[in-house]
């Protein structure tokens, strides 16, 4: 994610700034910073969570990695230029090396061929069969990521809230199936794993409850699916801000990352019901913008698009021994 690279480059190296940012984050979290090159005004609470839990332990390693960028011969970014143009332009000014956006780094599907989503092979998974029987845009896909999770108390509120919303759902749950002890009935399916891009591209899926990891975010944008943003850690908080404020293709689940305050089942049920209401004017506009960004991604990877051109330039550069 380019946004956070620029943030690290322009602000977080100085340890005195780290102390000041930590204090400001606690005292003035709603205050917006507007002086970081290429980055729109951003609340302090939307900066990467570097002051809580294991954040302090991983921060030095992250900063070391970013500091090495200026010593590289090339810099490849798994973003799409049009999605973060101002940030990428600011980074190009700062770094004296060729910089290429080549994203999204996913298995591309023909955007005109939805049949590849539904029947790409003869062995169709049960969850795809179930999606095939659902109305267009009616299913909420829920996945909290692969290695971090919310607290068990919060997860329980989410499970009950989603169930009580009356919205149909497909849920990827790794080991927490006991929370679904009462079953899902006809309203949903719980699976330990799924082909996420295939699910997001399915016509029945109308929304994605996500932890806002960058890979999942790009897959949702590529699929044209709006997001319920529920970040847990690090850059996920900033990704959430981009989804909701910059791209306007999602809603926040009302809880700041690292907060100990639970979002209640009642709040979740109301939020999910509204988010999946296709007749809601705000939801219709959000889905429209999500489809527009999907077209942006498709244009970037098409012949002559920004990512296609950048990849060609990179290959030409290394094949000719240029740096």
N, C-alpha and C positions, 0 to 999 in steps of 0.2 A: 504494500500500500504506500503510494508516493507521499500522501498527506503527512504521514508520521515520519517519513524519512526527512522531509523538509523541516518538520518540527524539531527533530533531534539535531539536525545540522545547524539550525539557526538559534536554538535557545538552550538546549539541555546539556550542553557540554560543561558549562561552568557550574561547579558545585554550589557556589553562592546563589546562583539562579535556582538551583534545585531546592534549596532551603526556602527561598522566597516563594517559589511556586507552591511548595507544600503548605506553607502558612496561608498563602492566598487562597488555595484550593479549599481549605477548611473554613476560612472566614468569609470569603467573597466568591463562592462557587458559581454564582449566577453572573458574575462580571465577565464581560466579553473582551477578549484580546484581539486587537485589529492590526498589529504591527508585524506579524510574521509573513515574510514574502510569499505571495502566491496563495495564502490561506485566507478564506473569508473569516469575518469576525466569529470567534469561537468562545463558548463559555469555558471557564477554568475547569469545571467538572467534566467537560467533554474531552479534555486532554487524556492521553494514555494513563492508565492507573499504575503509576510507578512507585506509589508511596504506601501501598497496603499489601499485606500477605507476602507472597513470594515476589512481588514486584521489585522490591529493593534488591533481592538476590539476583534477579535476571537483568536489571538495568545496566550494570557495568558491561555485561556480555553484549547486550544490544548496542550500546554506545560504541564499543570496540568494533563491532561489525560495521556500523555506519561510518566510523572514522576511516575504515579501510577502503571505502568506496572511492575516495579520491586517488588511490594508488592503483586502481584497476585499469585495464586497457579498454574495457567496454563495460557498460552498465545496462543490463536487461531488466525491465520492469514488467511484472505480470499484470499491468493495468491497461486500460484503453485510453489513448491520448485524449479523445473527446470527453471522457468522463472526468478527467482531472487536468485539463489543459493549462490552467493558470499555475498550478503547483508544479507541473512538469517543466513549464517554461522557466519558472524561478529556479528549479534545480539545475537546468541546463546552464543558466548564468553562473551558478555557484561552482559547478564541477567542470574541470578542464578535460573532459573525455567524452567520446561518443555515447549518447544515451538513447536507448530504444525502448519504446513501449510495444510489447508483443502479445498482449493479452486479448481476450481472456484465455488462460492456459487450460482449456478443457477439450474434451472430445466433441468436436463440432458435429452438429446434426443439420440436415437440410432444413432451413426455416420454413420452407414451403411444404414440407412433407411430415405432417403430424402422424401419418400412418406408421412411421418408423418408431414413434413413441409407443404406440399401442400394440403393434404386432411385428416387432423387428425380428422375432424368432418364433419357433414353434413351441418352445417351452416357456410359456408366459407365467411369471410369478403370480402367486395368489393376490398380492397387493395390487398388481396391475389389473388383474381380472376384476377386483373389487372397484378400482377406480373407473374401469370401463363402464360400470353400471351406475355411476353417479352423474348428476347433472353438471353441465359446464360451469366451472368457476365456483362450485359449491363446497369444495373440500379444503380444509386448513391442514397444511403439512407442518408437522412439529418435529424439530430436531435441535437439540441443545449442544451439538458439537461432539467431538470424539474423545477429548481427554480432560475437559473441565466440566463442572456441573454446578448448578445452584444447590443451596442447602436442601436437605430432605424435607424440612418444614415448608420451604417455598415451593418445592416441587409438588408436594401434596396439594397445596393451594392451587397450583397451575392445573394439575390433573382434574381436580374437582370442578374448578372454574370452567375449563374447556368443556367438560362433560355437561355441566349445567347450562352452558350457552345454547345448547340445542344445535350446534353446528357440527357437521360431519368432519371427521379428522382422520388423518393417517399419521401415526406417531412412531418415531424411531426411539426406542427405549433400550438402553444397554444396561441390563441388570436391575432395573427398577420396576419390573413387571408386577411386583407385589402390590404396588399402588393401584393397580387396575384389578384388584381382587374381585370387585363386583362386576367385572366384565364391561365390554363396550356396547354390547348388543349390536343393532344394525347401524349405530351412529358412527362407528369407527373401527379402525384396525391398528393393532400394535405389533411392530416387527422389530427384531434386533438389528436389522440392517436393511438397506434398500439401495438401489441405484438412484442416487439423489437427483442427478440431472434428468434422468428419464422421468422421475416423478414430477419434478418441477415443470417439465415440458408437457406434462399430460394436461389435456384440456379441462379435466375435472378440477384441477388444483387452482384455487383462486387466491391463496395467501400462504405465507411461509412464516411461522414463528421461529426465529433464528437467534442464535447467540452472537451473530454479526461477525463471525470470522471472515477474513477477506476472501477465502476461496468460496465459501458458501454465498457470500454477498455477490461475487461475480457470477456465480451460477444462476442466482435468482434474477440478476439483471439480464443475463443472456436469455433466460427463459421468459422474461417479461412478467414476473410475478411480484406483487407488492409484499412488503415485509412488516411483521410485528417485531420490533427491535428490542431484544432483551440481552444486552451485553453482560459479560461476566468479568472480563479481565483485559488488561493491556490495551492494544489498539482497537479492541472491539467497541470500546466506549466512543472512540472517534469515528469508527465506521458507522455506528448508530447515528451520530450527528449528521454524517454525510447522507445517509439513507433518508432521514427524516427532513432535514432542513435544506440541504444543498440540492438533492435530487427530487425531493418531495414524493417519494414512492413508498413511504412507510409511516407507521405510527410508533411512538415509544410506549413500551410497557412502563407504567409510572413507578420506576424505582431506579435510583442512581446505582451504578456499579459499586460494589463493595459496601452498599448500605445494608444495615442489619434489619431494617424495617421491611416487613413482608407486604407484598401486594396480595390483598385478600381474594378469596374465591369469588366474592360478589363483584369486585372490581374487574376481575379477569373475565367473568361470564359476560358482563355488560360490554367490555371492550371487544371481545371476540365476536359477539353477536353483531355489533355495529360495524366492525372491520370487514366482516364477510357479507354484509348486506349490499347486494348488487344494485339495489334501488336508491341507496344513499348517494346524494350528489357528490359529496366529498370522496367517497369510495370510487365512484365512477371516474372522477377526474384523476385519482391516484392510479387506477388501473390503466387509464389512457396514457399517463406519463410513463408508466412502467413499460408499456408497449413501445413507446417512442424510444426509450433507452435500449430496448431490445433491438430495434432497427438500427440504432447507433452502433451497437456491437456487431451486428451482421454486416454493416457497411465497413467496419474496421477490418474485419477478417476476409472480406471479399477481395477479389483481384483489384489491385490498385488502392485498396483501403490503407489506413494508417498503419495498422499492425502488419498487414501483408507487405507493405513497402518497407517498413522498418526491419522486418525479418530478412528480406532480400538484401537490404543494405548491410546488415550485420554479417550475413554469410559472405557477401562480396568482400567486405572488409577483411575478414579473417582469412579468406582464401587467397587474397592478394598480399597478406602480411602487413596490413595497415593497422595503425593504432592511433 
